[in-house]
Amino acid sequence: MTSANLDSVQALLIDLVGAGASENDAVEFDVTGKKELRDEARERAVEAEQVEPAWPARLLR
């Protein structure tokens, strides 16, 4: 089952148990547009590294 509305997940689980579900193997959370979000995060990380190198690189200077 998939729900895009996080606010409804608790009610959904309560309803499933109420309907007789006695086992749940896993609850997984994911995002839409993952590739675009990763691309943006990578770009921001590269920009940040150019402004302020990561701490291990600072120790080597």
mmCIF file of the C-alpha atoms, coordinates in Angstrom:
data_MODEL
# 
_entry.id   MODEL 
# 
loop_
_atom_site.group_PDB 
_atom_site.id 
_atom_site.type_symbol 
_atom_site.label_atom_id 
_atom_site.label_alt_id 
_atom_site.label_comp_id 
_atom_site.label_asym_id 
_atom_site.label_entity_id 
_atom_site.label_seq_id 
_atom_site.pdbx_PDB_ins_code 
_atom_site.Cartn_x 
_atom_site.Cartn_y 
_atom_site.Cartn_z 
_atom_site.occupancy 
_atom_site.B_iso_or_equiv 
_atom_site.pdbx_formal_charge 
_atom_site.auth_seq_id 
_atom_site.auth_comp_id 
_atom_site.auth_asym_id 
_atom_site.auth_atom_id 
_atom_site.pdbx_PDB_model_num 
ATOM 1  C CA . MET A 1 1  ? 0.000  0.000  0.000  1.00 0.00 ? 1  MET A CA 1 
ATOM 2  C CA . THR A 1 2  ? 1.286  3.469  -0.825 1.00 0.00 ? 2  THR A CA 1 
ATOM 3  C CA . SER A 1 3  ? 0.223  6.777  0.645  1.00 0.00 ? 3  SER A CA 1 
ATOM 4  C CA . ALA A 1 4  ? 1.548  10.176 -0.372 1.00 0.00 ? 4  ALA A CA 1 
ATOM 5  C CA . ASN A 1 5  ? -0.084 11.798 2.655  1.00 0.00 ? 5  ASN A CA 1 
ATOM 6  C CA . LEU A 1 6  ? 2.108  11.338 5.745  1.00 0.00 ? 6  LEU A CA 1 
ATOM 7  C CA . ASP A 1 7  ? -0.589 12.813 7.964  1.00 0.00 ? 7  ASP A CA 1 
ATOM 8  C CA . SER A 1 8  ? -2.818 9.832  7.175  1.00 0.00 ? 8  SER A CA 1 
ATOM 9  C CA . VAL A 1 9  ? -0.295 7.044  7.851  1.00 0.00 ? 9  VAL A CA 1 
ATOM 10 C CA . GLN A 1 10 ? -1.165 6.633  11.533 1.00 0.00 ? 10 GLN A CA 1 
ATOM 11 C CA . ALA A 1 11 ? -4.882 6.397  10.786 1.00 0.00 ? 11 ALA A CA 1 
ATOM 12 C CA . LEU A 1 12 ? -4.128 3.984  7.933  1.00 0.00 ? 12 LEU A CA 1 
ATOM 13 C CA . LEU A 1 13 ? -2.168 1.665  10.249 1.00 0.00 ? 13 LEU A CA 1 
ATOM 14 C CA . ILE A 1 14 ? -4.905 1.828  12.887 1.00 0.00 ? 14 ILE A CA 1 
ATOM 15 C CA . ASP A 1 15 ? -7.492 0.922  10.248 1.00 0.00 ? 15 ASP A CA 1 
ATOM 16 C CA . LEU A 1 16 ? -5.370 -1.987 9.009  1.00 0.00 ? 16 LEU A CA 1 
ATOM 17 C CA . VAL A 1 17 ? -5.075 -3.410 12.525 1.00 0.00 ? 17 VAL A CA 1 
ATOM 18 C CA . GLY A 1 18 ? -8.792 -2.830 13.063 1.00 0.00 ? 18 GLY A CA 1 
ATOM 19 C CA . ALA A 1 19 ? -9.510 -4.763 9.872  1.00 0.00 ? 19 ALA A CA 1 
ATOM 20 C CA . GLY A 1 20 ? -7.574 -7.754 11.233 1.00 0.00 ? 20 GLY A CA 1 
ATOM 21 C CA . ALA A 1 21 ? -4.001 -7.225 10.112 1.00 0.00 ? 21 ALA A CA 1 
ATOM 22 C CA . SER A 1 22 ? -1.795 -8.802 12.752 1.00 0.00 ? 22 SER A CA 1 
ATOM 23 C CA . GLU A 1 23 ? 1.595  -8.512 11.072 1.00 0.00 ? 23 GLU A CA 1 
ATOM 24 C CA . ASN A 1 24 ? 3.513  -5.786 9.329  1.00 0.00 ? 24 ASN A CA 1 
ATOM 25 C CA . ASP A 1 25 ? 6.831  -6.675 7.744  1.00 0.00 ? 25 ASP A CA 1 
ATOM 26 C CA . ALA A 1 26 ? 8.001  -3.114 7.184  1.00 0.00 ? 26 ALA A CA 1 
ATOM 27 C CA . VAL A 1 27 ? 7.075  0.515  6.883  1.00 0.00 ? 27 VAL A CA 1 
ATOM 28 C CA . GLU A 1 28 ? 9.164  2.341  4.318  1.00 0.00 ? 28 GLU A CA 1 
ATOM 29 C CA . PHE A 1 29 ? 9.425  6.028  3.563  1.00 0.00 ? 29 PHE A CA 1 
ATOM 30 C CA . ASP A 1 30 ? 10.635 7.378  0.245  1.00 0.00 ? 30 ASP A CA 1 
ATOM 31 C CA . VAL A 1 31 ? 10.454 10.580 -1.744 1.00 0.00 ? 31 VAL A CA 1 
ATOM 32 C CA . THR A 1 32 ? 9.382  11.419 -5.242 1.00 0.00 ? 32 THR A CA 1 
ATOM 33 C CA . GLY A 1 33 ? 11.909 13.118 -7.453 1.00 0.00 ? 33 GLY A CA 1 
ATOM 34 C CA . LYS A 1 34 ? 14.817 11.341 -5.762 1.00 0.00 ? 34 LYS A CA 1 
ATOM 35 C CA . LYS A 1 35 ? 17.203 11.810 -8.703 1.00 0.00 ? 35 LYS A CA 1 
ATOM 36 C CA . GLU A 1 36 ? 16.564 15.549 -8.812 1.00 0.00 ? 36 GLU A CA 1 
ATOM 37 C CA . LEU A 1 37 ? 16.991 15.855 -5.037 1.00 0.00 ? 37 LEU A CA 1 
ATOM 38 C CA . ARG A 1 38 ? 20.277 13.927 -5.151 1.00 0.00 ? 38 ARG A CA 1 
ATOM 39 C CA . ASP A 1 39 ? 21.514 16.091 -8.024 1.00 0.00 ? 39 ASP A CA 1 
ATOM 40 C CA . GLU A 1 40 ? 20.694 19.244 -6.057 1.00 0.00 ? 40 GLU A CA 1 
ATOM 41 C CA . ALA A 1 41 ? 22.358 17.890 -2.909 1.00 0.00 ? 41 ALA A CA 1 
ATOM 42 C CA . ARG A 1 42 ? 25.480 17.016 -4.895 1.00 0.00 ? 42 ARG A CA 1 
ATOM 43 C CA . GLU A 1 43 ? 25.623 20.500 -6.443 1.00 0.00 ? 43 GLU A CA 1 
ATOM 44 C CA . ARG A 1 44 ? 25.226 22.135 -3.029 1.00 0.00 ? 44 ARG A CA 1 
ATOM 45 C CA . ALA A 1 45 ? 27.931 19.901 -1.542 1.00 0.00 ? 45 ALA A CA 1 
ATOM 46 C CA . VAL A 1 46 ? 30.364 20.818 -4.317 1.00 0.00 ? 46 VAL A CA 1 
ATOM 47 C CA . GLU A 1 47 ? 29.602 24.526 -3.866 1.00 0.00 ? 47 GLU A CA 1 
ATOM 48 C CA . ALA A 1 48 ? 30.029 24.253 -0.090 1.00 0.00 ? 48 ALA A CA 1 
ATOM 49 C CA . GLU A 1 49 ? 33.326 22.392 -0.480 1.00 0.00 ? 49 GLU A CA 1 
ATOM 50 C CA . GLN A 1 50 ? 34.618 25.165 -2.710 1.00 0.00 ? 50 GLN A CA 1 
ATOM 51 C CA . VAL A 1 51 ? 33.724 27.764 -0.074 1.00 0.00 ? 51 VAL A CA 1 
ATOM 52 C CA . GLU A 1 52 ? 34.914 25.774 2.973  1.00 0.00 ? 52 GLU A CA 1 
ATOM 53 C CA . PRO A 1 53 ? 36.844 22.513 2.482  1.00 0.00 ? 53 PRO A CA 1 
ATOM 54 C CA . ALA A 1 54 ? 35.812 19.569 4.626  1.00 0.00 ? 54 ALA A CA 1 
ATOM 55 C CA . TRP A 1 55 ? 37.504 19.294 8.011  1.00 0.00 ? 55 TRP A CA 1 
ATOM 56 C CA . PRO A 1 56 ? 39.958 16.474 7.101  1.00 0.00 ? 56 PRO A CA 1 
ATOM 57 C CA . ALA A 1 57 ? 41.358 18.622 4.283  1.00 0.00 ? 57 ALA A CA 1 
ATOM 58 C CA . ARG A 1 58 ? 41.797 21.526 6.723  1.00 0.00 ? 58 ARG A CA 1 
ATOM 59 C CA . LEU A 1 59 ? 43.845 19.320 9.051  1.00 0.00 ? 59 LEU A CA 1 
ATOM 60 C CA . LEU A 1 60 ? 46.251 18.467 6.239  1.00 0.00 ? 60 LEU A CA 1 
ATOM 61 C CA . ARG A 1 61 ? 47.086 22.096 5.525  1.00 0.00 ? 61 ARG A CA 1 
# 
